Amino acid sequence: MQQMPAPKRKRKPFPTHILVFLAPATLLYTLFMIYPLIDSLRLSMFAPNEQGTEMFVGLQNYVTLLTDELWSERFWGALRNNFIFFLVHMFVQNPVGLLLAALLSRRVVPGRGTYRTALFLPTMLSVVIVGFVWQLILSPLWGVAEGMMKIVGIEQFFKPWLGLEGPALIALALISVWQFIGIPMMLFYAALLGIPDELIEAATVDGATSWSVFWKIKFPLILPTVGIVTILTYVGNFNAFDLIYTTQGALAGPNFSTDIMGTFFYRTFFGFQLQLGNPTMGATIAAMMFLIILLGVLIYLYGWQRRMTTYEI
């Protein structure tokens, strides 16, 4: 008997409605993010010649930035300060945020909503306002920090921290920690609330202490959130600019001790006081910032994220 041909499957129509929803966002993102990024990378490979027109120089700007005496000192200094700025956030902001989230996620916490609001409130303030207010607080002339330290008997430790080369960067990093600690706190808090109560109750019945429950049950379950908070902290800190600029100016004083990649880029691209702007070298610094951030994200994706996926499987 002759076999009947199998009926052809009807192909599903292309979901054009997806394009309708995605097209506006894609066009806006391309116009204001992708195109400026590509154009910045292009500009970093040009330099002005004697006639003032742009001339293609390849990677020469990167070589100059990394090796020339006039540029390399400022670049490596800004990069070092940026890593210090990030490490303060990583080892102060995130652990304290985790601690606050753990305390707020306990079963009985009177005034939980008030505490959450109070801790997250600085995050909603303008960085310009925060920088100006902390300048007033820490001022050795009219600030209240010395008086408050005198009340508790530790006035001998007061110093004009924002005016000293050593402590200035740490002081600004701690100010930033104070402002943005609400973000990791809320992320950790949401992750802790998502842990099933049955696991906690079972461990408690077996005689586990609160400390053991946190480190052996809760903390391993929120490790993906820990990774997300880490990479957000890394990206945010290497894009930092406004707090340093508000409190220390574009020169990131004293003596460039608070200079980070953001202020170095601003000073180079737009110029400052008698220093003329150099768009091509500014674009080179921006490209280096992009590469540094990209490297950190790739390490997270191919290191931490893959390990977490394997662990969950």
Buried (B, 14 or more C-beta within 10 A) or exposed (E): EEEEEEEEEEEEEEEEEEEEEEEEEEEEEEEEEEEEEEEBBEBBBBBEEEEEEBEEBEEEBBEBBEEEEEBEEBBEBBBEBBBBBBEBBBEBBBEBBBEBBBEBBEEEEEEBEEBBEEBBEBBEEEBEEBBEEBBEBBBEEEBEBBEEBEEEEEEEEBBBBBBBEEBBBBBBBBBBBBBBBBBBBBBBBEBBEEBEEEEBEEBEEEEBEEEEBBEEBBBEBBBBBBBBBBBBBBBBBBBBBBBBBBBBBBBBBBEBBBBBBBBBBBBBBBBBEEEEEBBBBBBBBBBBBBEBBEEBBEEBEEEBBEEBEEEEE
